[in-house]
Each structure stands twice: as C-alpha cells, then as structure tokens.
Amino acid sequence: MGTAEDGARTAGRAAGGTAVRERRGSADAWGVTVLGACAGWALLTAAGRDARPEGVLLAVLAVAAGYATGRIAGAVLPVAAPAVGALAGLWLALGVPDATAGPRLDAPLGHAGATAALLALSAGAACCAAWAASAPLPRLALRLLAAGAAVAAAVQGSLAGCLACAGVLLCSLAAARMPHRGLALAGPATAVAAAAALAWAVAEDALPEGLAASAEGQLGAYRILLWRDAVGLAGHDLLLGTGPGRFGELSPTAAGTLASDGRPHSAALQQAAEQGLVGVALLAAACVWVLYALWRSPRGTPVVLSAGVALAAVGVLASAGNALSFTAVTVGVGALAGMATARPLGGDGSEGGAGGEGGEGAPGREDR
C-alpha cells in the first residue's frame, strides 16, 4: 500500500511540474510574440517615411535583455540578485546624473519621472529580495533599503517617487495576506489603465471643468498642450500613426519649444500619435503579458505582488511622463519582471516564510 501511495504522489508531483512548465512556456512564447510584434510594427510604420524607429527597437531590446538577465540571475541568486538590482537602481537614480539626462520640464512628472521610476523599481526589487530571504535580519535590512528609496525620493523632492516607493513597500507588507494573486494583480493593472485613461481624457478635454482645472494645475499647461497635439496627430492616421520619432517635428507645441525632447510625455499617447491604435494595442499587450507571466510565476505570491506593484508604479508614471524613454528604466522593468518569474535552482518556488504567512509558493496550491 505504502509503495503504491508513494508512486501515486510521485506521479502527481511530476504531472504538476509538467503543467507548471507548460504554463510558463506559454507565458514566454507570448512574450516573444508581443515583443517581436512591437519591433515589427515600429519598422512597418516607419517604412517610406522620414521616421526613426531606433528608439522603439532599443526599448524592446532593453526589456528583452533585462528580462533574460533577470530570469537567469533570479534563478541562480534569488536573494542576492534583486538586492543588487535595488542598489544599482538607487545608484543610477541618485549617483549617476547622466542616467536620466534630458530636457527638464516645469511639471511634476517630466524628467523627474525617470528618477521616480528607478526608485520604484529599486523598492520593488528590495521587497522581492526581502520575501526571498529566509532569515529575519536580512529581510529587515532589505525592507529598510526599500524604505530608504522612499526617503531618497523625498530628499530629491520627487513626490511621485516617494509615493510610489511607499506604496510598493506597504503593498509588499500586505501581500502575505493576499489569498489569490490573480485578484491582487488586478488592482495594479486597474491603476495603470485608469492613469492612461485619465491622460487621454485630459488630452480630449473630456473632464468636468473643476477636475480639468485641477489636472492642469498639477500637470502644467505645456504638458497638456503636448497631449492634445498627440491626440490630433493620432486622428490623422488612426491605424499607422505618423511614424516613430516624428512627434517632435509634427507637434506645433514641441516644435516651438527650444528645450523640447520631442515626446508628448505619455507612453500611450506617444504610441497613438506615432504608431496608431495598433501601437497602443501592442503596448497594452506587453503590459498584459507581464501580468500573465507574474500570474503564472513559480515564485511565492508576496514576491510576485511586490514586483507587480512596482511595475504598475512605473506604468502610472509612464502614463504622465517620459519614464520609458530611458534605457535604464526599460532594462530595470525587464529585469524585475524576469527575477519575479524565475524559478530558483533546486527550489520549489516558495519563499522563506511566505507560505506560512499567507503566500502560496507553488502555483498548484493557489486558486487562479
């Protein structure tokens, strides 16, 4: 009897492992397809025009390279890799001015959006490392590192960065009590969608008068003019857009500003203006792919949700800024997603203490 039961359990574990590998394989295949489509569409919309698709291609390459690096590093060093990544993000945001160099706009989420995004990614990586650590002292030290990112953002005068880092840390602490990661990931996804929709509503002047005046006060009149130019350019060719890299020369607002960086400072609106609605759909598909990969990740739920909230914070910042225009940010996005979806070598995917505190380490034990 004992031998038969052991054999059945072994067969069940093998079948479960095969199912997990198949789900992860589908997420990887989806990622390759989406990133390939983003690169291909950029080249297609640039064909026959004086367009510059190099920026889009570099962003796609940066995400792919970061994701691959994160998957490898996260599998080999599940604690050290995100910890080093958090320190690297802090160093880039605070110690390397050229990492976020560019024209500075008098608005809360312009150039500062890249710094805020790097700090949010650093906080997310530190929280992932904390959940992966098994000993209490390293876990506390890593959470203090995440809190330090919020303090650093406040010292730098970045309210957006401070709020993003604090939100990542608080959500990470609460992640252990989230019984279903799918429902938990829906929250950050909704926040990103709402931020993009709000930016579009502001550009279309569709908000009530009082709310519109408040938005203009927070964002600045110049940024709103850029957004309205983007909507206008998108209306000229809803399918193909104007071509990658052409917003700066076709936007009256950007063309009339000496310090302009040639971008509308909104990822969704830039896609709509330069690559049409198909470009917007591909950007949304990339976001959905990351969420799907996190949902199917073999890592513990607290690790997955910590990364998901940090990536969502970057998405919100990119909805009203140019954060994704910086290679350091796009590499960081890919790396954090890769580390949060990597299966540690020789492990079952559970994190130290996560399972016992409410996180599900093995995907098969969670109601998805």
C-alpha positions in Angstrom: 0.0 0.0 0.0 2.7 2.4 1.0 4.6 1.8 -2.2 1.5 2.4 -4.3 0.7 5.6 -2.5 4.3 6.9 -2.8 4.2 6.1 -6.5 0.9 8.0 -6.9 2.3 11.0 -5.1 5.4 11.0 -7.2 3.3 10.8 -10.4 1.1 13.6 -9.2 4.1 15.8 -8.5 5.5 15.0 -11.9 2.2 15.9 -13.6 2.0 19.1 -11.6 5.6 20.1 -12.6 4.8 19.4 -16.3 1.7 21.6 -16.1 3.7 24.4 -14.5 6.4 24.2 -17.1 3.7 24.3 -19.9 2.1 27.4 -18.4 5.5 29.1 -18.0 6.3 28.1 -21.6 3.1 29.7 -22.8 3.9 33.0 -21.0 7.4 33.0 -22.5 6.0 32.3 -26.0 3.5 35.2 -25.6 6.3 37.5 -24.5 8.5 36.7 -27.5 5.5 37.2 -29.8 4.5 40.5 -28.3 8.0 42.0 -28.2 8.6 40.8 -31.8 5.3 42.3 -32.9 6.3 45.6 -31.2 9.6 45.7 -33.1 8.0 44.7 -36.4 5.2 47.2 -36.2 7.7 50.0 -35.5 9.6 49.1 -38.6 6.3 48.8 -40.6 5.0 52.2 -39.5 8.5 53.8 -40.3 8.6 52.4 -43.8 8.5 55.0 -46.6 8.6 57.9 -44.0 11.3 60.1 -42.5 10.8 58.2 -39.2 13.2 56.9 -36.6 12.2 53.5 -35.2 15.6 53.1 -33.4 14.2 54.3 -30.1 11.4 51.7 -30.1 13.8 49.0 -31.1 16.2 49.9 -28.4 13.4 49.9 -25.8 12.2 46.4 -27.0 15.8 45.1 -26.9 16.3 46.6 -23.4 13.2 45.0 -22.0 14.1 41.6 -23.6 17.7 41.8 -22.4 16.6 42.8 -18.9 14.0 40.0 -18.7 16.5 37.4 -19.8 19.1 38.6 -17.3 16.6 38.7 -14.5 15.4 35.2 -15.2 18.9 33.8 -15.1 20.1 35.9 -12.1 16.8 35.2 -10.2 17.2 31.5 -10.7 20.8 31.4 -9.5 20.7 34.1 -6.8 17.1 34.6 -5.7 18.0 36.9 -2.8 21.3 38.5 -3.9 20.1 39.3 -7.5 17.2 41.6 -6.6 19.2 43.0 -3.7 22.0 44.0 -6.1 19.4 45.3 -8.5 17.9 47.5 -5.8 21.2 49.0 -5.0 22.0 49.5 -8.7 18.7 51.3 -9.2 19.4 53.6 -6.3 22.9 54.3 -7.6 21.6 55.1 -11.1 18.8 57.4 -9.8 20.9 59.3 -7.3 24.6 58.9 -8.2 24.6 59.0 -12.0 23.1 62.2 -13.3 23.5 61.1 -17.0 21.3 58.1 -16.4 18.2 60.3 -16.6 19.7 63.2 -18.5 17.3 65.1 -20.8 15.4 68.4 -21.1 13.8 69.4 -17.8 10.2 70.5 -18.0 8.4 72.6 -15.4 6.0 69.8 -14.5 5.8 67.2 -11.7 6.3 64.1 -13.8 8.6 65.2 -16.6 12.3 64.5 -16.2 11.7 63.5 -12.6 9.5 60.6 -13.8 12.6 58.6 -14.8 14.2 59.1 -11.4 10.9 58.2 -9.7 10.6 55.1 -11.8 14.1 53.9 -11.0 13.4 54.4 -7.3 10.1 52.5 -7.5 11.9 49.6 -9.3 14.6 49.7 -6.6 11.9 49.5 -3.9 10.2 46.6 -5.7 13.5 44.7 -6.1 14.4 45.2 -2.4 10.9 43.9 -1.4 11.3 40.9 -3.6 14.7 40.1 -2.1 13.2 40.5 1.4 10.5 38.0 0.7 13.0 35.6 -0.8 15.3 35.8 2.3 14.7 33.2 5.0 16.5 34.9 7.9 14.7 37.7 9.8 17.7 40.1 9.8 18.4 40.2 6.1 14.7 40.5 5.5 14.5 43.6 7.8 17.6 45.1 6.2 16.1 44.7 2.7 12.8 46.3 3.8 14.8 49.2 5.3 16.5 49.5 1.9 13.1 49.8 0.2 12.1 52.5 2.8 15.4 54.2 2.1 14.3 54.5 -1.6 11.2 56.4 -0.4 13.3 58.7 1.8 15.8 59.3 -1.0 12.9 60.3 -3.3 11.6 62.7 -0.7 15.1 64.2 -0.3 15.3 64.6 -4.1 12.0 66.5 -4.0 10.2 63.8 -6.0 6.7 63.5 -4.5 5.8 60.9 -7.2 8.8 58.8 -6.4 8.2 59.0 -2.6 4.6 57.9 -3.0 5.5 55.2 -5.5 8.2 53.7 -3.2 6.0 54.0 -0.1 3.1 52.3 -2.0 5.3 49.5 -3.1 6.6 48.8 0.4 3.1 48.9 2.0 1.6 46.7 -0.6 4.5 44.3 -0.2 4.0 44.1 3.5 0.3 43.4 2.9 1.0 40.8 0.2 1.4 37.9 2.6 -2.3 38.1 3.4 -3.5 38.0 -0.2 -5.0 34.6 -0.8 -5.4 34.9 -4.6 -2.6 36.6 -6.6 -4.9 36.9 -9.7 -7.3 39.2 -7.8 -4.4 41.0 -6.2 -2.7 41.7 -9.5 -6.0 43.2 -10.9 -5.5 46.2 -8.6 -2.2 47.4 -10.0 -3.4 46.7 -13.5 -6.5 48.8 -12.9 -4.4 51.6 -11.6 -2.3 51.7 -14.8 -5.4 51.5 -17.1 -7.0 54.3 -15.1 -3.9 56.5 -15.3 -3.8 56.0 -19.1 -7.5 56.7 -19.5 -7.2 59.9 -17.4 -4.4 61.2 -19.5 -6.4 60.5 -22.7 -9.5 62.3 -21.1 -7.3 65.3 -20.2 -6.0 65.4 -23.8 -9.5 65.2 -25.2 -10.7 67.9 -22.7 -13.4 65.5 -21.6 -13.1 66.1 -17.8 -15.5 68.3 -15.9 -14.4 71.9 -15.6 -13.3 71.7 -11.9 -11.4 68.5 -12.4 -9.8 69.7 -15.6 -8.5 72.9 -13.9 -7.1 70.7 -11.1 -5.4 68.5 -13.6 -3.9 71.4 -15.5 -2.5 72.8 -12.2 -0.8 69.5 -11.4 0.4 68.6 -14.9 1.1 72.1 -16.3 -0.4 73.7 -19.4 2.6 72.8 -21.5 2.2 69.1 -21.0 -1.5 69.2 -21.7 -0.8 71.0 -25.0 1.6 68.2 -25.9 -1.0 65.6 -25.1 -3.6 67.5 -27.3 -1.1 67.6 -30.1 -0.6 63.8 -29.8 -4.4 63.2 -30.0 -4.6 65.4 -33.0 -1.8 63.6 -34.8 -3.3 60.3 -33.9 -6.5 61.4 -35.6 -4.7 61.9 -38.9 -3.9 58.2 -39.2 -5.6 56.0 -36.7 -4.0 52.8 -38.0 -0.4 53.7 -38.7 0.2 57.0 -36.9 2.7 59.5 -38.1 5.8 57.2 -37.7 8.1 56.5 -34.8 10.1 59.5 -33.6 8.2 62.1 -35.6 6.1 63.7 -32.8 8.8 66.4 -32.1 8.7 67.7 -35.7 5.0 67.5 -36.3 3.7 68.8 -32.9 3.3 72.6 -33.0 3.9 72.8 -29.3 7.1 70.7 -29.3 8.4 72.3 -32.5 8.0 75.8 -31.0 10.0 74.9 -27.8 13.8 75.0 -27.8 14.1 72.7 -24.8 11.7 70.1 -26.0 12.8 66.5 -26.1 10.3 65.7 -28.9 8.0 63.5 -26.9 4.4 64.0 -25.6 5.4 62.7 -22.1 2.8 59.9 -22.1 3.5 56.5 -23.3 0.0 55.7 -24.5 -0.4 59.0 -26.3 3.0 58.7 -27.9 2.1 55.3 -29.3 -1.2 56.6 -30.6 0.4 59.6 -32.3 3.4 57.8 -33.8 2.2 54.2 -34.3 -1.6 54.4 -34.3 -4.1 52.4 -32.4 -2.3 49.2 -33.2 0.7 50.6 -31.4 -1.5 51.3 -28.4 -2.9 47.8 -28.5 0.7 46.4 -28.7 1.7 48.4 -25.6 -1.3 47.1 -23.8 -0.5 43.6 -24.9 3.0 44.0 -23.4 1.5 45.0 -20.1 -0.9 42.1 -20.2 2.0 39.7 -20.9 3.9 40.9 -17.9 0.8 40.4 -15.7 0.2 36.9 -17.1 3.9 36.0 -16.6 3.6 37.1 -12.9 0.3 35.3 -12.5 1.9 32.0 -13.7 5.2 32.6 -11.9 6.5 29.8 -9.7 7.7 32.3 -7.1 5.7 33.0 -3.9 2.8 35.3 -4.1 4.4 38.1 -2.0 7.4 38.2 -4.4 5.0 38.4 -7.4 2.8 41.1 -5.9 5.8 43.2 -4.8 7.1 43.2 -8.3 3.7 43.7 -9.8 3.1 46.8 -7.7 6.5 48.3 -8.6 6.0 47.7 -12.3 2.5 49.2 -12.1 4.0 52.3 -10.4 6.3 52.6 -13.4 3.3 52.2 -15.7 1.4 55.0 -13.9 4.5 57.3 -14.1 4.8 56.5 -17.8 1.2 57.5 -18.4 2.1 61.1 -17.5 5.8 61.2 -18.2 8.6 60.0 -20.3 10.0 57.3 -17.9 10.0 54.6 -20.6 12.2 56.8 -22.8 15.2 56.0 -20.7 17.1 52.8 -21.3 17.9 52.4 -17.6 14.2 52.2 -16.8 13.3 49.8 -19.6 16.1 47.5 -18.6 15.0 47.7 -15.0 11.4 46.8 -15.9 12.5 43.7 -17.8 15.0 42.7 -15.0 12.4 43.0 -12.2 9.8 41.0 -14.2 12.4 38.4 -15.0 13.5 38.0 -11.4 9.9 37.7 -10.2 9.2 34.9 -12.7 12.4 32.9 -12.3 12.3 29.5 -10.6 15.2 29.3 -8.1 17.5 26.4 -8.9 16.9 23.5 -6.6 13.8 25.1 -5.0 10.1 24.6 -5.2 9.3 28.3 -5.7 8.3 29.0 -2.2 10.0 31.9 -0.4 11.3 32.0 3.1 8.3 32.3 5.4 6.0 33.3 2.6 3.9 30.2 2.5 3.3 30.1 6.2 2.2 33.8 6.3 -0.3 33.6 3.5 1.7 33.5 0.3 1.4 30.5 -1.9 4.8 29.3 -3.1 3.7 26.7 -5.5 1.3 27.7 -8.3 -0.6 24.5 -7.9 -1.7 25.4 -4.4 -3.4 28.6 -5.5 -6.9 29.2 -6.8 -6.2 31.0 -10.0 
